[in-house]
Amino acid sequence: MSKSNNRIGLTKLGKGVSKINPTPTQPPSRISFSYKYLETQNSKFPCGNGDIKYWTTFIKRLKAISSMTAKELQNNNSKALRCHRIDWAETTEKNGFGIPKPKDEYGKEIENYDIAAEAYQFAITANECGRVHGFFIEEIFYIVWLDPNHLLYESKE
């Protein structure tokens, strides 16, 4: 057996030019907010109430959250943010948001998608401004209810 058969030949490349194209990487998408399902006329979770301090604080919270990914928000353990899934059995709204399945860009219902399973809430401030309730579809948080009076969960006093 000749030694030349066991050798691997060198690959010739042009000077300073790689034949391998780099794979472009995308930074993780950040959260954006949708008001498509916002209930503005809900008597329990009214949108029209609140002073300028409430709305300013609300906008500041959304701005801060929009620098996060959905996963970062969902896994955040901050006492001020208090983000967690909504357990409908423990709330005053046993039927959830009551929203039909969302539709894709062609108007067809997204099968196997349960809004209730993706329902979350987060605090606007530690205590005084209440909570925001909604659900995720990928990196979009759909705001459904603003709850300045903490009415989704009954008081444990």
PAROTOR-864954 format. One line per field, with one value per residue (C-alpha): residue number from 1; chain; x, y, z. Coordinates in nm, 3 decimals. Each point is the difference from the previous one (the first is absolute). Example, Ala and Ser with C-alpha at 12.3 -4.5 7.8 and 13.67 -1.06 7.14 Angstrom:
PAROTOR-864954
zanu: [1, 2]
lose: [A, A]
xx: [1.230, 0.137]
yy: [-0.450, 0.344]
zz: [0.780, -0.066]
//
This chain:
PAROTOR-864954
zanu: [1, 2, 3, 4, 5, 6, 7, 8, 9, 10, 11, 12, 13, 14, 15, 16, 17, 18, 19, 20, 21, 22, 23, 24, 25, 26, 27, 28, 29, 30, 31, 32, 33, 34, 35, 36, 37, 38, 39, 40, 41, 42, 43, 44, 45, 46, 47, 48, 49, 50, 51, 52, 53, 54, 55, 56, 57, 58, 59, 60, 61, 62, 63, 64, 65, 66, 67, 68, 69, 70, 71, 72, 73, 74, 75, 76, 77, 78, 79, 80, 81, 82, 83, 84, 85, 86, 87, 88, 89, 90, 91, 92, 93, 94, 95, 96, 97, 98, 99, 100, 101, 102, 103, 104, 105, 106, 107, 108, 109, 110, 111, 112, 113, 114, 115, 116, 117, 118, 119, 120, 121, 122, 123, 124, 125, 126, 127, 128, 129, 130, 131, 132, 133, 134, 135, 136, 137, 138, 139, 140, 141, 142, 143, 144, 145, 146, 147, 148, 149, 150, 151, 152, 153, 154, 155, 156, 157]
lose: [A, A, A, A, A, A, A, A, A, A, A, A, A, A, A, A, A, A, A, A, A, A, A, A, A, A, A, A, A, A, A, A, A, A, A, A, A, A, A, A, A, A, A, A, A, A, A, A, A, A, A, A, A, A, A, A, A, A, A, A, A, A, A, A, A, A, A, A, A, A, A, A, A, A, A, A, A, A, A, A, A, A, A, A, A, A, A, A, A, A, A, A, A, A, A, A, A, A, A, A, A, A, A, A, A, A, A, A, A, A, A, A, A, A, A, A, A, A, A, A, A, A, A, A, A, A, A, A, A, A, A, A, A, A, A, A, A, A, A, A, A, A, A, A, A, A, A, A, A, A, A, A, A, A, A, A, A]
xx: [0.000, 0.145, 0.025, -0.146, -0.341, -0.030, 0.051, -0.273, 0.070, -0.011, -0.293, 0.115, -0.172, 0.048, 0.223, -0.187, -0.339, -0.206, -0.233, -0.219, -0.283, -0.069, -0.346, -0.168, -0.127, -0.304, -0.021, -0.296, -0.322, -0.120, -0.354, -0.245, -0.351, -0.331, -0.329, -0.203, -0.187, 0.000, -0.341, -0.060, -0.362, 0.039, -0.170, 0.226, 0.324, -0.062, 0.241, -0.130, 0.081, 0.331, 0.183, 0.303, 0.234, -0.160, 0.034, 0.355, 0.100, -0.176, 0.191, 0.331, -0.064, -0.079, 0.315, 0.213, -0.158, 0.043, 0.376, -0.053, -0.078, -0.319, 0.208, 0.184, -0.329, -0.162, 0.299, 0.051, -0.020, -0.005, -0.238, -0.074, -0.094, -0.185, -0.043, -0.166, -0.248, -0.363, -0.158, -0.364, -0.125, 0.134, -0.150, -0.336, -0.022, -0.029, -0.062, 0.319, 0.001, -0.285, 0.189, -0.039, 0.312, 0.221, 0.018, 0.301, 0.076, -0.248, -0.287, 0.013, -0.017, 0.337, -0.058, 0.134, 0.046, -0.142, 0.001, -0.078, 0.323, 0.199, -0.177, 0.233, -0.015, 0.264, 0.003, 0.013, 0.164, 0.059, -0.352, -0.169, -0.076, -0.130, 0.061, -0.015, -0.160, 0.047, 0.153, 0.298, 0.015, 0.373, 0.159, -0.322, -0.183, -0.368, -0.134, -0.360, -0.071, 0.149, -0.065, 0.092, -0.210, 0.140, -0.342, 0.103, 0.109, -0.222, 0.153, 0.147, -0.066]
yy: [0.000, 0.331, 0.291, 0.249, -0.172, 0.077, 0.374, 0.255, 0.268, 0.365, 0.212, 0.295, 0.329, 0.337, 0.240, 0.155, -0.112, -0.251, -0.227, -0.033, 0.247, 0.107, -0.074, 0.326, 0.000, 0.189, 0.153, -0.131, 0.182, 0.237, 0.022, 0.221, 0.079, -0.029, 0.157, -0.208, -0.175, 0.286, 0.023, 0.371, -0.029, -0.274, 0.122, -0.205, 0.094, 0.354, 0.173, 0.352, 0.042, 0.111, 0.324, 0.125, -0.170, -0.338, 0.037, 0.135, -0.293, -0.243, 0.130, -0.012, -0.364, -0.097, 0.179, -0.192, -0.334, 0.061, -0.039, -0.361, -0.321, -0.188, -0.269, 0.259, 0.151, -0.337, -0.116, 0.329, -0.036, 0.371, 0.090, 0.332, -0.164, -0.303, -0.163, -0.342, -0.219, 0.051, -0.301, 0.056, -0.237, 0.243, 0.313, 0.173, -0.069, -0.380, 0.009, 0.184, 0.286, -0.147, 0.064, -0.242, -0.157, 0.252, -0.005, -0.015, 0.249, -0.182, 0.025, -0.368, -0.094, -0.105, -0.361, -0.142, 0.345, 0.061, 0.366, -0.097, -0.202, 0.306, 0.247, 0.208, 0.301, 0.248, 0.292, 0.359, 0.091, -0.193, 0.067, 0.326, -0.024, -0.352, -0.259, -0.055, -0.325, -0.150, -0.282, -0.076, -0.111, -0.031, 0.334, 0.200, 0.064, 0.065, 0.223, -0.091, 0.156, 0.280, -0.077, 0.305, -0.125, -0.357, -0.155, -0.312, -0.179, 0.023, 0.164, -0.250, 0.221]
zz: [0.000, -0.099, 0.246, -0.249, 0.016, 0.373, -0.037, -0.026, -0.251, 0.102, -0.111, -0.199, 0.078, -0.156, 0.189, 0.294, -0.131, 0.196, -0.188, 0.312, 0.028, 0.357, 0.137, 0.093, 0.357, 0.113, 0.346, 0.199, -0.077, 0.266, 0.132, -0.179, 0.113, -0.178, 0.102, -0.245, 0.284, 0.254, 0.163, 0.041, 0.115, 0.262, 0.319, 0.227, -0.176, -0.124, -0.234, 0.034, 0.367, 0.138, 0.035, -0.190, 0.250, -0.076, -0.377, 0.023, 0.221, -0.235, -0.303, 0.189, 0.096, -0.360, -0.116, 0.252, -0.089, -0.373, 0.046, 0.115, -0.184, 0.087, 0.170, 0.210, 0.115, 0.069, 0.206, 0.183, 0.378, 0.084, 0.283, -0.171, -0.331, 0.141, -0.337, 0.006, -0.183, 0.086, 0.169, -0.096, 0.272, 0.261, -0.156, -0.005, -0.376, -0.025, -0.377, -0.081, -0.245, -0.205, -0.323, -0.293, -0.146, -0.180, -0.379, -0.227, -0.277, -0.227, 0.249, 0.099, 0.370, 0.140, 0.097, 0.326, 0.146, 0.342, 0.103, 0.358, 0.015, -0.103, 0.231, 0.215, 0.222, 0.105, 0.241, -0.112, 0.332, 0.320, 0.137, -0.080, -0.374, -0.031, -0.268, -0.374, -0.120, -0.342, -0.199, -0.219, -0.357, -0.062, 0.098, -0.008, 0.326, -0.068, 0.275, 0.090, 0.340, 0.204, 0.365, 0.210, 0.293, 0.018, -0.069, -0.195, 0.316, 0.306, 0.303, 0.246, 0.302]
//
